[in-house]
Amino acid sequence: MRDVSQGRLLFTLSILTMIAYFWAVFVSDYSFTDPPKFLGRTVSQWSLIIPVLIFVYLFLFVVAWIGWTMATTPPALPLKEREESDSEKSGDIEDRIENRNV
């Protein structure tokens, strides 16, 4: 599928979703004298609950991911050890360069 046709498809789907969401939030309960209920809530209520739930879960997932990364990443070397290891590495590299030039 080309980029142009994918763009048109995304545009059309987003417009249709906006129309359906507007209907679900503002019109669905008023089009029935006794609106249908699912688990004790109307379509209008679910149309607000579900997006809020998704956004809250996405935020909490990102926070959990950051916490997991912080908990499982080993601590950095102290500055003194880091300087020593850097000088050893640079010395090894300089020795290798000198050996190649010989």
Buried (B, 14 or more C-beta within 10 A) or exposed (E): EEEEEEEEEEEEEEEEEEEEEEBBBEEBBEEEEEBEEEEEEBBBBBBEEEEEEEEEEEEEEEEEEEEEEEEEEEEEEEEEEEEEEEEEEEEEEEEEEEEEEE
